[in-house]
């Protein structure tokens, strides 16, 4: 069963990487706004998943308690909407490769939360690995020198915001997933977030010239870059712990970097490549160390 969870988490990472590349194409070639793309992505994927869940579920569905409904709203507006919007803005300002590696620091914030929530113990080696992760981020965004910062302040801020909201998205709905199912929570989360975003940027005002290629990109982002990977990620939490599920999406920054070089002729200096390796290696080692500890029942969703 653990292998199934690993496969789901890795598949989510690969699909998110492809989604990031498709988003960058829309931003660069069609000047699509991140606000509109987040709006159409969330609303459409939410309708798809919610409709599919209603079609598959014949038995009466469990009603939300007032407390759980408030939890669903928080998950929708802070987790689902937050991670989507900040990630898109990070891609707009810094490109898919750097945006994904910044978001990949999310497991660090998951780890910090679990420690403060007394779900996990901490040791000196884990602290050193967390420091190494942020050193790696520094090498990537500043090329080792703050005077030659490689990305804008907004790009860095949005990338780190996407990491924090990713941590919230992964941790906050754990009990909701057990009680109501991952497809129902993912679908309703996207649907609520999409509806809430309509006054800001309605989907019927794309504000760019749509053609067959752009429509295909948007449709692919909705289905293969949103509905499927979010469902895969949440489903993996039934078989593996949240920290491991998040880190297994390591394929996302790796694949995004490779595709950015191939498709956009992106160039990374040696110190940035070292930074990528430091971030990925440190987070993987950190998760491997934490997995050796006994996890409480609250972290494993069964």
C-alpha positions as CSV (number, residue, x, y, z in Angstrom):
1,X,0.0,0.0,0.0
2,X,2.9,2.3,0.7
3,X,4.1,1.9,-2.9
4,X,0.7,3.0,-4.1
5,X,1.0,6.2,-2.1
6,X,4.5,6.8,-3.4
7,X,3.4,6.3,-7.0
8,X,0.5,8.7,-6.5
9,X,2.7,11.4,-5.0
10,X,5.3,11.1,-7.7
11,X,2.7,11.3,-10.4
12,X,1.3,14.4,-8.9
13,X,4.7,16.0,-9.0
14,X,5.3,15.1,-12.7
15,X,1.9,16.5,-13.7
16,X,2.5,19.7,-11.7
17,X,5.8,20.2,-13.5
18,X,4.1,19.9,-16.9
19,X,1.4,22.3,-15.7
20,X,4.0,24.9,-14.7
21,X,5.6,24.7,-18.1
22,X,2.2,25.1,-19.9
23,X,1.4,28.1,-17.6
24,X,4.7,29.7,-18.5
25,X,3.9,29.3,-22.2
26,X,0.6,31.1,-21.7
27,X,2.2,33.9,-19.7
28,X,5.0,34.5,-22.3
29,X,3.2,33.9,-25.6
30,X,-0.3,35.0,-24.8
31,X,0.2,37.4,-21.8
32,X,-2.4,35.5,-19.8
33,X,-2.9,37.0,-16.3
34,X,-2.2,34.7,-13.4
35,X,-5.4,35.9,-11.8
36,X,-7.6,34.7,-14.8
37,X,-5.7,31.4,-15.1
38,X,-6.1,30.7,-11.3
39,X,-9.8,31.6,-11.7
40,X,-10.6,29.3,-14.6
41,X,-8.3,26.5,-13.3
42,X,-9.9,26.3,-9.9
43,X,-13.6,26.8,-10.9
44,X,-13.4,24.3,-13.9
45,X,-11.5,21.7,-12.1
46,X,-13.7,22.0,-9.0
47,X,-16.8,21.5,-11.2
48,X,-15.2,18.4,-12.8
49,X,-14.2,16.7,-9.5
50,X,-17.4,17.6,-7.7
51,X,-19.5,16.3,-10.5
52,X,-17.4,13.1,-10.8
53,X,-17.7,12.5,-7.1
54,X,-21.5,13.0,-7.2
55,X,-21.8,10.6,-10.1
56,X,-19.7,7.9,-8.4
57,X,-21.3,8.2,-5.0
58,X,-24.7,6.6,-4.8
59,X,-25.1,6.3,-1.1
60,X,-26.2,9.4,1.0
61,X,-23.2,11.6,1.6
62,X,-22.1,12.6,5.1
63,X,-23.2,16.1,6.0
64,X,-20.6,18.6,7.1
65,X,-20.6,19.7,10.7
66,X,-20.3,23.5,11.3
67,X,-16.7,23.0,12.5
68,X,-15.8,20.8,9.5
69,X,-17.4,23.3,7.1
70,X,-15.3,26.1,8.5
71,X,-12.3,23.9,8.0
72,X,-13.3,23.3,4.4
73,X,-13.5,27.1,3.9
74,X,-10.0,27.6,5.3
75,X,-8.7,24.8,3.1
76,X,-10.4,26.3,0.1
77,X,-9.4,30.0,0.5
78,X,-6.0,29.7,2.2
79,X,-4.7,26.3,1.0
80,X,-6.3,25.7,-2.4
81,X,-6.6,29.3,-3.7
82,X,-3.4,30.4,-2.0
83,X,-1.1,27.8,-3.4
84,X,-2.6,28.2,-6.9
85,X,-2.4,32.0,-7.1
86,X,1.0,32.4,-5.5
87,X,2.6,29.7,-7.6
88,X,1.2,31.3,-10.8
89,X,2.6,34.7,-9.8
90,X,6.0,33.1,-9.0
91,X,6.0,31.6,-12.5
92,X,5.1,35.0,-14.0
93,X,8.0,36.7,-12.3
94,X,10.7,34.1,-12.2
95,X,9.8,31.2,-14.5
96,X,8.6,27.6,-13.9
97,X,11.9,26.2,-12.8
98,X,12.7,28.6,-10.0
99,X,9.0,28.9,-8.9
100,X,8.8,25.1,-8.5
101,X,12.1,24.9,-6.5
102,X,11.0,27.6,-4.2
103,X,7.7,25.9,-3.7
104,X,9.5,22.7,-3.0
105,X,10.7,24.1,0.3
106,X,7.2,23.5,1.5
107,X,8.2,20.3,3.4
108,X,10.4,22.4,5.6
109,X,7.4,24.4,6.8
110,X,5.5,21.1,7.2
111,X,8.3,19.8,9.3
112,X,8.4,22.9,11.5
113,X,4.6,22.7,12.1
114,X,4.8,19.1,13.1
115,X,7.6,19.9,15.6
116,X,5.7,22.7,17.2
117,X,2.5,20.6,17.2
118,X,4.5,17.9,19.1
119,X,3.9,15.4,16.3
120,X,7.6,15.0,15.6
121,X,10.9,15.4,17.5
122,X,13.8,17.4,16.2
123,X,17.6,16.8,16.4
124,X,20.7,18.8,15.4
125,X,21.1,17.0,12.1
126,X,17.6,18.0,11.0
127,X,18.2,21.6,11.9
128,X,21.4,21.5,9.8
129,X,19.5,20.1,6.9
130,X,16.9,22.8,7.1
131,X,19.6,25.5,7.1
132,X,21.2,23.8,4.1
133,X,17.8,23.9,2.3
134,X,17.6,27.7,2.7
135,X,21.3,28.0,1.7
136,X,20.4,26.2,-1.5
137,X,17.5,28.6,-2.2
138,X,19.9,31.5,-1.6
139,X,22.3,30.0,-4.2
140,X,19.5,29.7,-6.7
141,X,17.8,33.1,-6.4
142,X,20.9,35.2,-5.7
143,X,23.6,33.2,-7.4
144,X,25.5,33.3,-4.1
145,X,25.6,37.1,-4.0
146,X,22.8,39.4,-2.8
147,X,24.1,42.2,-5.0
148,X,23.3,40.2,-8.1
149,X,19.9,38.9,-7.1
150,X,18.7,36.7,-10.0
151,X,15.0,37.1,-9.5
152,X,12.7,39.9,-8.5
153,X,11.7,40.5,-4.9
154,X,8.1,39.7,-5.9
155,X,9.1,36.4,-7.6
156,X,10.9,35.3,-4.5
157,X,8.1,36.4,-2.2
158,X,5.5,34.6,-4.2
159,X,7.6,31.5,-4.4
160,X,8.0,31.3,-0.7
161,X,4.3,32.1,-0.2
162,X,3.5,29.2,-2.4
163,X,5.7,27.0,-0.2
164,X,3.8,28.1,3.0
165,X,0.4,27.7,1.5
166,X,1.5,24.3,0.1
167,X,2.3,23.2,3.7
168,X,-1.1,24.5,4.9
169,X,-2.8,22.7,2.0
170,X,-1.1,19.4,2.9
171,X,-1.6,19.5,6.6
172,X,-4.9,21.3,7.3
173,X,-7.4,18.9,5.6
174,X,-6.0,15.6,7.0
175,X,-9.1,14.9,9.2
176,X,-11.5,16.1,6.5
177,X,-10.1,13.6,4.1
178,X,-10.8,10.7,6.5
179,X,-14.3,11.8,7.1
180,X,-15.5,12.9,3.7
181,X,-13.0,11.4,1.1
182,X,-10.3,13.0,-0.9
183,X,-12.2,13.6,-4.2
184,X,-15.1,15.3,-2.4
185,X,-12.7,17.6,-0.4
186,X,-10.5,18.4,-3.4
187,X,-13.5,19.1,-5.6
188,X,-15.3,21.3,-3.1
189,X,-12.1,23.0,-2.2
190,X,-11.4,24.0,-5.8
191,X,-15.0,24.9,-6.4
192,X,-15.3,27.2,-3.4
193,X,-12.0,28.8,-4.2
194,X,-13.0,29.3,-7.8
195,X,-16.3,30.9,-7.0
196,X,-14.6,33.2,-4.4
197,X,-12.2,34.4,-7.1
198,X,-14.8,35.3,-9.7
199,X,-15.4,38.9,-8.5
200,X,-11.6,39.4,-8.9
201,X,-11.2,37.9,-12.3
202,X,-14.2,36.2,-13.9
203,X,-13.5,33.4,-16.3
204,X,-15.6,35.0,-19.1
205,X,-13.1,37.9,-19.3
206,X,-9.9,36.2,-20.5
207,X,-8.4,39.5,-21.8
208,X,-6.2,37.8,-24.4
209,X,-6.7,36.5,-27.9
210,X,-7.7,32.8,-27.6
211,X,-6.9,30.3,-30.3
212,X,-6.9,26.5,-30.6
213,X,-3.5,26.2,-29.1
214,X,-4.2,28.4,-26.1
215,X,-7.5,26.6,-25.5
216,X,-5.8,23.2,-25.5
217,X,-3.2,24.5,-23.0
218,X,-5.9,25.8,-20.7
219,X,-7.8,22.6,-20.9
220,X,-4.7,20.5,-20.2
221,X,-3.8,22.7,-17.2
222,X,-7.3,22.2,-15.8
223,X,-7.5,18.4,-16.3
224,X,-3.9,17.2,-16.2
225,X,-2.3,20.0,-14.2
226,X,-5.0,20.6,-11.6
227,X,-7.7,18.0,-11.1
228,X,-5.6,14.9,-11.5
229,X,-2.5,15.9,-9.5
230,X,-4.3,17.5,-6.6
231,X,-6.5,14.3,-6.4
232,X,-3.4,12.1,-6.6
233,X,-1.6,14.1,-3.9
234,X,-4.6,14.0,-1.5
235,X,-5.1,10.3,-2.3
236,X,-1.5,9.5,-1.4
237,X,-2.2,10.7,2.2
238,X,-4.3,7.6,2.7
239,X,-1.1,5.4,2.4
240,X,1.8,7.6,3.4
241,X,2.4,10.4,5.9
242,X,2.1,14.1,4.8
243,X,5.8,14.9,5.0
244,X,6.8,12.0,2.8
245,X,4.0,12.7,0.3
246,X,5.1,16.3,-0.1
247,X,8.8,15.4,-0.6
248,X,8.0,12.7,-3.2
249,X,6.9,15.5,-5.5
250,X,10.7,16.0,-6.0
251,X,10.1,15.0,-9.6
252,X,8.4,18.4,-10.1
253,X,11.4,20.8,-9.7
254,X,13.7,18.3,-11.5
255,X,11.4,17.9,-14.5
256,X,10.5,21.6,-14.5
257,X,14.1,22.5,-14.7
258,X,14.9,20.1,-17.5
259,X,11.9,21.2,-19.5
260,X,12.7,24.9,-18.9
261,X,16.2,24.3,-20.4
262,X,14.8,22.4,-23.4
263,X,11.8,24.5,-24.2
264,X,12.7,28.0,-23.1
265,X,16.5,27.9,-23.6
266,X,16.9,28.7,-19.9
267,X,20.5,28.9,-18.6
268,X,21.6,28.3,-15.1
269,X,25.0,29.1,-13.8
270,X,27.0,26.5,-11.8
271,X,26.2,27.9,-8.4
272,X,22.4,27.7,-9.2
273,X,22.8,24.0,-10.2
274,X,24.5,23.4,-6.9
275,X,21.6,25.2,-5.2
276,X,19.1,22.9,-6.9
277,X,21.1,19.9,-5.7
278,X,21.4,21.2,-2.2
279,X,17.7,21.9,-1.9
280,X,16.5,18.6,-3.3
281,X,19.1,16.5,-1.4
282,X,18.6,18.3,1.9
283,X,14.8,17.9,1.8
284,X,15.0,14.3,0.8
285,X,17.4,13.5,3.7
286,X,15.3,15.4,6.1
287,X,12.3,13.4,5.2
288,X,14.1,10.1,5.4
289,X,15.3,11.0,8.9
290,X,11.9,12.0,10.1
291,X,10.4,8.8,8.6
292,X,12.5,6.8,11.0
293,X,10.6,8.2,13.9
294,X,7.3,6.7,15.1
295,X,4.4,8.7,13.7
296,X,1.3,9.3,15.7
297,X,-2.0,8.1,14.4
298,X,-3.1,11.7,13.7
299,X,-0.5,12.1,10.9
300,X,-1.3,8.8,9.1
301,X,-4.6,8.8,7.3
302,X,-6.0,5.3,7.1
